[in-house]
Every structure is written in C-alpha cells, then in structure tokens.
Amino acid sequence: MENNKKAILIFFDDCQRTKDAKNLEYNYPDRYIFNEKNKIFVFLNHAKEWDLLQKNYLIFNIGKKLFNFCRKGNFYIDFVGDDQINTSNFFLGWSLMDYSFDKFKQKKKNDKKPKLIYSNNSEISKQTKSIFFVRDLINTPANILGPQEFYDNAKIFLGKNFQSQKLSGNKLKREFPLIDFVGAGSDISKKPVFGEFRLKKKNNKKTVFIIGKGVTFDTGGLNLKLGAGMSLMKKDMGGAANTVGLGKIISQSQCNFNLTLLLGLVENSLSATSMRPSDIIKSREGYYVEIGNTDAEGRLVLADLITYASEFKPDLIIDLATLTGASRVALGLDVPSFFTNNELIAEKLKISSNIVGDPLWQLPLWESYNTQLYSNHADFSNIGNSGFGGAITAALFLKKFVKDIPWIHVDMMAWSKSNYYSKYEGGDAMGIRALLHFLLTNYN
C-alpha cells in the first residue's frame, strides 16, 4: 500500500529541506508546489515568520490548494517543517474541497478525486459534514428556504439528541416582540419563527447558550438596500446556520456542559405592515427601542434572544451573526470580529483560534460610543448616529441586553469568495472550530 501513496512534504525554511528536496531546482516564490520523484514538495518560506494563527490558517488553505493540485490518487503527509502546526487544519481544508452545491443543476460533476490518508478521520468527518450542512443552508435561496423551512432542516440535522420547541404567531408576538416586529412585513408563508434546541444530555456542570441570527432574506426593509447590497442577502441567516453546525459538532463530542441553541428566524421584507424608521417597539427586556434604520434588523432579533437566554443565568452566552458591513470593512472577508465583556474569555478564545487556525479577531466594546445610540423619544436607537464604528455600536446595542453574564458576540461574513487557494464561492462556516475548541477546553 505504501507504494501506492504519494508523500506530501511541507517546508517553512530552506534549512528544513530533506535530501530529496535539496536536489530540486525551484524558483521561489513563483513556484512553490512541485510534483517530483513521486512526492509533492511544498515550500512556504514566505510564511516562516508568521504567527501561529496565520500559519495554521495557511495550512488550512494549502490543504484546499493541494486537493486540486493532486487531482487524483492517494496521498499522505510525510513531513511538516513546523512542529507547532496543527495538521488537522490541512486535512480539513482538503476534505472541504469535496463540497459542491449542485442540487439545482441538471448536469452534475462526477470527477475522480484525490484521497488523503490520515488517522483522525472521525473528527474530520464530523466537522466536514457540519460545515457542508452550514454551506447548504446558506446557499439555498430564500424562495426555497424561509424561516419555517430553516427550522425544519435544523430539527432534522440536529436529530434525536436535541429536544426542540417552536413559537410563531401571537405567542411569538407576546414573548419575542422584536423578532415578530422585524418579520411583520413578510408574507404569511415566511412568518417569523423562534426555534429552541436543548441538548438532551443533562449534567450538573456549566450551561451554555448559543444564539443565531436567522434572517433568511434581508431586503433592508423600508430602508431598502441597493441591488448590489441585496444580491447576497440569502446569506443573512449565516449566524443561525453556523449555530446549528456548531451545535451538531458539540453533540458528537465529549460535551460535559448543558447546551441550548436559540434561533431567531425571520424575513425582512417590504409590505404595508413592515416596520418603519422612527417606530418605537418594546422589547422582551422592557426597553423601548426606536427604529433608526430598518436595515439594522439583526440586532433586534438577537436582543430578544439574548434576553431570553439571560433569564436562565447561564455560564456563557454566544451569539453568531452576519451583523455589520463595518466588520468586513475593518477585517475583510476571512476574519470575523468578536466582542466580549470578559477579558479572560477573550484571551482563551484567542488561544483556541490560534491552535485550530480558525480566525477570530477581538474588537473593543468602546463604551464612549454608547452616546451614538441615543434616542430623543425612546430608551435608545437600534443604530448609531455616526457613519463610523458600526460594528462596535451594534455590539454595544446587544450588550444592553446581556446584563452581567459572560458573553461573546461574533460578527461574521459567512461567505467565501473564490481565491488563490480555492475556486469555491458560497456560504461558509466561520469561527465555529475556534469556538468548539474553546468550549471543550474551558467548559467541560
């Protein structure tokens, strides 16, 4: 069998080069991947001084790149020149390249694919299946996947390990008024839904709530988006999709904490019943919120969910959302921002992010910006009155509903663009591998 497998060797420095690699003629950096002598040589000299997070993220991307480079056959990792590198990132990146979203294509690809041999196949498989599910949800258009369909898919995917409940209609309006208000302009077939999924496995240890923003399509409401801004808004339920994906992986792990997933599922549409700028609505918490902009709807959905979670006094609340373009302007598409009211949690989450190569970058809860949420006629507005610091003012809005409970807010793109490493473009999981490692390390 050994003779049927090709070795992959990865070098970060010329001094690491094995005898076979030293005999190669290569012109760095224009060509740094070689297929010679029945081996694949990868030279990453340009990254030898990079920090651990960026090296691990690079290895994740190199896994994607090599999947296409290798094309077919059997392969295995023979050498990695940095012993701090988590090779699971390479395996996962490779595995994710097997994804395709072609259910709406009559002609489907059926190419031969390369196979990578590795020992931790079970864990990689669990993560891959969850990420594929997250991608499928985000890639499915809103005419097919509305709030009810999202809930049904989540229920099936999470399976018998979770106990579920759903609220809609008048009961939702009474108990989660902000969620109902955001979805008030949608058609009856897209009526808003609250979904709760509790992991049945109970213990006397810590309790964690994970909350997802699930706006299945966002027109912007009466503050209507332009066409370019609306074109990707089927992905505005990416936070809820990632919540379900993370919850599934946790349920398949050695989880010793109580877990509850909360989903706020709505469509932000235009109609005679849509919320209006200057409307004032009372939240579940009791705060009166003025609608400064109907396109700042996701934070309204999250606010009622955070209030509900806080009533149980859990040890940790995490919310995941495609919340602001401001976060993307600051950090680009690959790096979700995170905010927390606990600096110890921040440091531990950064460590997990570094280890698994899943980027999360802390932005500050800059309290002085609270003045931007001032309202003349309500307790506060749902949007800042400045064109600056939008990701921060959104996080400060959410913080008003958290109280004194440890809390992490993740603002993500939930979408990948085609790049040098991968031609895939579509919905994606972001931050959930870092959060998984963080939770299993610190809350078990």
N, C-alpha and C positions, 0 to 999 in steps of 0.2 A: 504493500500500500504506500510506503514511503516514497517509492519511485514514481508513483502516480500523482504526487502532490508537489506543487511548486512552493519554494520558500519565499517569504517576504522579509526583507531586511531594511530597517529604518535607522538612519544615521542623523545625528544632530551636529556632528563635528567631524572634521577630517581625521582627527586622532582616533576615532572610534572605528574607522574603516577596517573591515576584515581583509584577509589576504585576497579573496575574490574581488572585493570592492576596490582595493588598491590597484588592481590590474586593469580597471576600467578607465577609459578615456571619456571624461564628461565635461561639459561646458556649462558650469553653474553661473547664473541661476536659470538660463533659458531652458535647460533640460535637466530635470532632477528626478525623473522616474525612468528606469531602464528595465528592459526585459532581456537579460543576457544569461547564458550558461544555465538555462532552466531555472533562473531565480529572478525575483523582482527586487531591484535596488531603489530605495527612496532616500534622497538626500535633502534634509531640511536644515541645512547650515544657517539659512537666514533666520531661523527661529531659535537658535541655541541660547540666546539671552532673554527670550520671552519668559514671562511669569508662568506659574503653573496652570492657571486658568486658561490662558491663551494657548499654551502647549496642548493641554487636554482637548480644547475645542478644535485646535488644528488637527489633532489625531482623529477626532470625530469626523472632520471634513475629509481627511486623507482616506479614511475608510470608504466614504462615498466616491471619491475620485478613483480609487483603485478598483472598485466594483466595475466601473465602466472600462477602465484601462485593461483589466484582466479578461473581460469579455466571456470566457468560458474556461472550464477546467476546475481542478481542486487546488486549494491554496492553504497555507498555514503561516502564522507569524513565527519566524525563526530568531529574529534579533530586533530589539528596540534599544537605541543608544542612551535613553534616559530612564533610569530605574524608578523615577517618580511618576512617570506616565502611567495612567490608568488605561490599560489596553482594552478594557471593556468598551471604552468610547469608540475605538477603532471598529470593534465587532458590531456595535450598534449602528454606527454610521453605514457600514457595509450592508447590514441587514435592512436598513430603511430604504435602500435603493431598490428593493424588490417591490416597492409600492407602485400601484397605478390606480388611477380613478377613471375607469373606462366603462362604467355601467350605462352611460348614455351614448356610447359609441357602438355602431353596428360592427365595425371591424376592430377586433381586439388583438393586441400583440401577444405572440406566443414564442418569444425568443428563448434560446438556450441561455442560461445564466451561470456565472461562476459560483463556486461554493467555497466558503471559508470554514475551515475546521477549527473549532475552539471548544474548551472544556465547559464553560459556564453557559451552555446552550439554553437551559431552562429559564434563567433570569433574563437573558437577552430576548428570548421568545416572548416572555410575558410583557416586557416593555415594548417590544415591536408591535405586538397585537393591540396594545392600548393606544399607541401612537397612531397606528393605522386607523383605529376607530375614531380618534380625535380628528384626523385628517378627513375621513369620510363624512363626518358630521359637518365640518366647516365647508367642505367642498360642495355639499348638496345645496342646491338653490332654494330660495325661500318659498317658491311656489310649491315645492315638494316637502320641505321641512319647516313647518311652523311650530309654535310653542307646544301644541299637543303631540305632534309627531316627534319632537325632540324628547319630550318626557317619555313617550312610549319606547323609543330607541334606547334611552338611558336605562330604563327599567329592565329591558331585555338583556342589555350588555352587562349590567351590574349583577344580575342574576339573583339566585336564592339567598346569597349571603347578606342581602340588604332587605330591610323592611321599608316599604315606601308608602308615602301618602301624597295626595294632590289636592290643591284648593283652586277653585275658579269661581267665577260668577259673583254673587252677592257676598258670599262668605269671604272671598278674596278681598273684595272692596272694603269690608269691615276690618279685616285683620291686617291687610297689607295695602293700605290706601295709596301709597306712592307707586307700587307696582301696577295696580289697577289703573291709576291715573295715566301712566306712561302708555299703557296699551289701550286706552279708551278710544283712540281713533281707528283701531284695526277692525277688520271685518269679523263677523261672528265666528268664522272658521279659523281665525287667528287670535282668538280671545286669549288674554294673559293667563298664565298658569304658574302657581307656586309648587315646586317639587321638593320633597324632603326624602332623603335616603339614609337610613340608620344601619350601620353595620351591626348585624345581629350578635356577633361575638361580644359579650359583656365582660368587664372586669372592674376592679376597684381602683384602677390607676387613673391616668390623666384622660382628659376629654378634649378633643379637637374638633372644631367646626371648619369645613372648607366650603366657601361660598363662590358661586359662579354667576357672572353677568351673562344672561342669555337673550340678547336682543337679536332675534332671528333675521330681522332686516331693519335697517335704520335709514329712513329717508331724511332724517333730521327734523321731521315734523314740520310745523309751520315755518320754522327757521330752516327752510328746505336746503339741502346740500346741492351743490352743482353736480353735473353729470359725472365728472371725474372723481369727485369725492364720494359719490354714491356707488360707483361701479363695483367696489369690493365689500359692500356692506352686508352681504350674506355672512361675512366672517365676524360680525359683531356679536355673535354668540360664542366666540372663541374661548372666552373665560369659562363659560359653563361647560364647553366641550372638554377643556383641559381639566376641569374639576372632576368630571366623570372618569376621564382617563387616569388621573392620579388616584382617585378612589378605588378603581379596579385593581391597580397595581398594589396598593396598600393592602387590600383584602386578600391578595395572594401572597403576601409577605408575612413574616413573623411579627405581626402587629399586636402590641400589648396595650394599646390605648383605645378608648371609646371614640368612634368616628361617626360624624354626621355630615352629609353633603346637603347643601341648600342651593336650589336653582331658581332664579327669577327669570321666567321665560315670557317674553313679550315681543310684539312687533310695533315699532314706532312709525305709525302711518299717518296719512293725511285724510281727514274727513271733517264733517261738521262737528263731530264730538272730540276732535283732537284737543289736547291741552294747548293753551295759548301763552305767549310771553306776557308776563305780569299776572298770570293766575297765581293764586295762593292756595296751597294744599297742606293739610295737617298730616304729619307722618305718624307711623305707629308709635314712635317715641313720644309724640306730643308736640314736637317742634312744628311751627308754621314755616313752610318753605315757599319763597317766591320764585316763580319760574322766570329766570333772566334770559334763558335760551332753551328752546325745546330740543335742541341737539345735544344738550348736556343731560341726557336721559338716563344713561347707565348708572350714574352715581345715585340717582333716585331709587332705582331698583335695588342697588346694593345697600342703601341706607336702611330700608325696612328689613332686609335680611340680616344685616349686622345687629340691628335692634333685637330681633327675634333670637339670634344666637346668643347675644349678651345676657338675655334673661335666664339662660341656663348656667351662667357663670362658669364657662369652660376655662381650661388652662391656656387655650390658644384659639384665636380666630384667624383664618387666612382667607383673603378674597382675591380672586383672579378675574381680570377684566381687560378687554380691549378698550381702555377708558379714554385716552387722550392722544391726539396727534402730537402734542407738545413733548411727550416722552420719546416719540420716534424722532422728532427734530433734534432732541438732545443726544440720543444714544444710537440712532439708526435702527435698522430693521432687526438685527441679530440679538440685540441686548435689551431685554426687558428691564424696566426700572422696578425697584421695590422700596417701600417705605415701612417703617416700623416704629412703634412707641417704646421699644425696648432695645437698648444698645447691645446688651448681651446676646439677645436673639440675632441681632444684625451680624455680629461677629461670627456666631456659629453658622449662620446661613451662608456667609461668605466662604467659610471653610468648606462647607458642603459643595458649594458652587465650584470652587477650585478643584476639588477632588474628582467630581464627576464631569467636569468640563461643560457644564450647563450654565451659561452666563446669566447672572442677576447682578444688577448694579444699584447700590443704595443712593437714593436722592433724599434730601433733608425735608423733614416736616418743619418748614421755616415759619414759625408761629406769627411773625410780624405780618405775613401775607393774609392772615385771617381778616384783616380790615378790608381786603378786597371782596369778601363775601357779604359785606354789609348791605342790608336792605332797609329802605325807609319805612316799609309797611309790613314786614314780616320778621321773624327771628333772624333769618339770613336768606341769601340768594343761593341758587344752585350753580352759579358760575361767577368767576372773578370779574371785577370791573376793569381789569387791565389786560392788555394783549400779551402779557409776559407771565412766566411761571405757571402755565396752565396745569401741568402735571402735579405741581405742588398744591395749588389751590383745590384741585379735585381731591387729593389725598386729605387735605385739611377738612374739607367738607365731610368726608367719610369718618374722620376721626371724631367728629362731634357725636357720633352715634355709638362709638366703641366703649366709652367710659374708661374704666381702669383695667381692662382685660388686655393681656398681651395680644398683639395684633400685627399681622403682616399684610400689606396690600401690594399686589403685583400688577403692573400696568404693562401689557404685552401687545405685540403685533399679531401673533397667532397666524402668521402668513409668511411663507418663504418665497423669495424671488430666485429665478434662475441665476446661477453664478458660475465661477470658475470650477467649483468642485462638483456641482450638481445642476442638472437641467430641470430639476423638479420645481414647479411653481404651483403653490396652492396652500391650503390650510395646514397648520403645523402645531405641534406641541412645543411649548416653551416654558422653561423653568420648573417643570414638574419632576424632572430627575433630581435636580438640586433639592427641591422640597421633600421628595421621598427620602433621600439620604439624610437630610436634616431631621425629619420626623422620626425615622427609625433609629437614628443615633441619639436623639435627645429626649424623646417622649416614650420610649419603650420601658 
